[in-house]
Structure formats: structure tokens, C-alpha cells
């Protein structure tokens, strides 16, 4: 069982239409699916949402098993300013630390759809602290994936422990959520979607689903959303 905080990039950059219909909306669709996959994989899984841009990063929903709360908050996020990954991750870690069920593993999922302004050394330092505190981190890089590659790869390398963290870079073109469904970020949740829902083949790494969940249960998710 796992508590997850999803860090949303709601910066001005996410207004761009290079991911249809916009970076923000394609991100929101992916977050909704991911939250659905996690809450369905195990009734004791919880998902929270944090926005990284605006005046200051804010936790909109603390980790909850209630998918409805996550879906609702995603419709109310305003796009403003620049994303602050360093502060966001530290706030997310604090929110996870105060999770009600201490038996839950801790995970942060970061959607980076704008240039990462923090320097590499700072990110590595934060990543090492997360690793020390047993926090896994999944990174979704889109929109500036080439520009951010060096920094995010260094962050991922520093936080990764026994392959518990993943970095997925998605170039413009394919639907963001389709790519993620076939990636390790979803695969751990039984999120292969049985056989390519929405064109994403779900076979990748399909053997050992982390929670022993049959992925053929997951198409209900697509309908629910």
C-alpha cells in the first residue's frame, strides 16, 4: 500500500498547445487516470495533489482514498507563474510524513512541463534526502524534455533505490496519458489496461504487478473517467 502526492505543473508554460489540447489539460487527464489506477489497485492506497506554480506551492488535497476529491480539485486549478520543484517536493515530503497510515510506502509523482529552474546540485541534494527517507519519486518530463534531461536524470539517479523510481520523457505528438499507461509509472499499479486502451500497449514489464492486481480490471477506470 502506498501514499502518493502528485505535483502538478500549473505554470504559464502549460498553456502551450504542443500537447493536445494544451499541456495542462493533457497533464490533468494523465493525473486523473493515474489517481484512478492507484486508488483501484489497493483500497488502502491514497493520492494527494499539490500545485507547483503560483505564489507558492500548495497542497490542494492531502492523500486520500477518495478519487472524487482528486478529480474535483483538478478542475479548479488555475494556471499562473513558474513551477518551483524544490519547494514543492519538500512540501510533498512533509505531507507524506504526516500520512495517517505509517505502513504506507511514500511516493511523489512530479509532472515537469516547463523549464526546471533549480540547478542540478540542489536537485541532487533534495533527491538524496528523499532517498534517505524512503520516498520514491516518479518524474514525467514533457514540453522541455531535452532541456530538462540532464537535471531530471541526475535527480532520478540520486533518488532511485532498487528501481523504485522512474523517469519518463514524453515528446510532443502522442497523447501523454497513453504513453504513461504503458510506462513503469503505471505498470506498478496494474495499469497496463489489459491490452492497449487508447492505443497504448500494456505489455511492458507486465509480469510482476506490484500489488498483484489483474490489469484487466483497469478498463473500468477509463469508463469512470
N, C-alpha and C positions, 0 to 999 in steps of 0.2 A: 504494500500500500504506500501511497505517495502523496505528499502535498506539493503543489506546483504553483508558482507565481509566473504569470505571463507578462512580460514587459513589452508594452505596445509603443511603437514609434508613431507618435501623432504630430511630428514636426511639419513645418511648412513644405518640406520636400515631398511629403506623402500625398500632396495634391496632384503630383505628376501623373499623366495618363499613360506612361510607358508600360504599366501593368494594368490590363483592363479590369474594371472601368477606370480605377485610379489605384495608386499604390496602397492608399489607406484602405479602400474597400476590399481589395484582393487580400490584404493582410487580415482584415476583420473576418472575412469568410474562412480563412485558414484557422484563425484563432477559435472561431465558433466550432469548427469541425474537431480541432484538437481538444478543446474542452469537453466536447461530447464524447470523444473517444476515451478520454481519461476517466470521466465520471462513469462511463458504461463498463470500463474494463474491471473496475472494482468498486463496490458500493462505498468503501471507506476511503477512496481517493477524493482529494479536494483540489479545487482550482481557484486561484485568485487572479486579479487583474490590476496592473499598475501602468500608468501612463508616464512616459519618459520626458515629454516636452511640456512647454508652457512655463509658467513662473517657477514651478518646482515639480519634481516627480511626485505623483500622488497614487496611493493605493485606493482604487475605486471599489474593489471587492476583496475582502480578506478571504483566504482559502475556504471554500465552501463546497459541499457535495451537490448543491443546488444549481444545476445547469441554467435554469431560468434566470438567475441573478446575473450570471456571466453574459448571457445573450442580451439581456436588457441593458446592461451597462455599456455594451459595445455600440449600442445605437445612440448613446448620449455623449460620446467622446468628441471634444472639439479639437480642431487642428490649429496648432499655434506654436511659434518659436522653434527652438532647436532641441534635439534629444540630448539628454545628459545620462550616458550609460553608467558612468562611475557611481554617481549618487543613486541612480535608480537601483543598481544591483545591490548596493549596501542597504537601501531601504527594504528591498525584496528579501534580503537575507534576514533582516530584523523581523519582518512579518512571518517568515518561516520559523524563526527561532521561537516565536510565540504561538506556534500552532497548538491546537488543543490536544491532539494525539501525538505524543512524542515517539510513538512507534513508527510513524510515517517517515519514509525517506524524504529528503528535501531536493527539489529541483526548481531551477529558474529557466524559463524559455525566453530568449531575447530576440525580438524582431528588429533588425537594423536595416531601415530603408532610407538612410541618409548618411552623409559622411561622418565617420567616427572622429570626434574632435580630440578625444583624450590621447595622450601619447602612449606608445607601446609599453614602456616600462611601468607606467601607472596601471595599465590594464593587467599586466602580468602579476603585479603585486597584489591586486584585488583577487585575481584568479587563484593565486596560491593560498590566500586566506580562505577562499570558498572551499578549496580542496581540503584544507586542514579541518574545516568544519563539516566535512562530508556533504557538501552541497554540489549536486550535479548541475551542469549548465548545457542547454541546447541553444545553438546560435543559428538564426535564419538570416542570411545576408542577401538582400535584394536591392536593386536600384543603383548601388555603388559597390557591387561585389568585387570588382577588380581593384578599385581604390582602397577598399577596406580589408582586402585579403590578408596583407601582412599582419596588421594589428589583430584581426579576429583569429587568425591561425595561431598567433603567439598566445592569445588569451586561451584558446581551446587547448593547446598543448599543455599549458600550465595548470588548467583546471581538471583535465581528463584523468580519471583514475579507473583502471580496469575497464576502459572503454565505456564508461557510464555517461560520457558527454559527447555531443555530436555538433558538427558544423556543416550546414548545408547552404551552398550558394546557388541562388536561382537567377539565371539571366532572364531578361525580358523575353516574352514570347509565350511560353507555356503558362497555364493557369497555376498560380502559386500553390493553391491548396492541392492540386493534382500532383505536383512534384513532391510535396511534403508527405502525402499519403503513402507514396512509395519509398519514403526515406526512413532511416533508422529512428527519426524523431517520432514517427507514428508507429513504426513496426513494433516497438516495445509495448505499445498499447493494444496489440491485436488489431492495429489499424490498417492492415493490408487491404481491407474492404473486399475480401473474398475473391476478387478476380478482376480488378481494374475498374472500379466505379469511377466514372468520369474520365476514363481513358488512362488511368494510372495503374499499371500492372502491379499487383500487390505481392508478388512472389519474393521480392528481395529480402533475403535474410529471414524467410518466413518460418524457419524451423522452430526456434526457441522463443516463443512469445513469452515476454517477461512475466505475465500474470497467468499464463496457461489458458488464455482466452481464445475461444474459437473465432477467427476473424470473420467467419460467415455470418456472425451475429451483427456485424457492424453496419450492413446496408440500411438497417432501421434508422441509423444516425442520419444518413443522407436524406431520408424522408422526413425525419423530425425537424431538420433544419431547412 
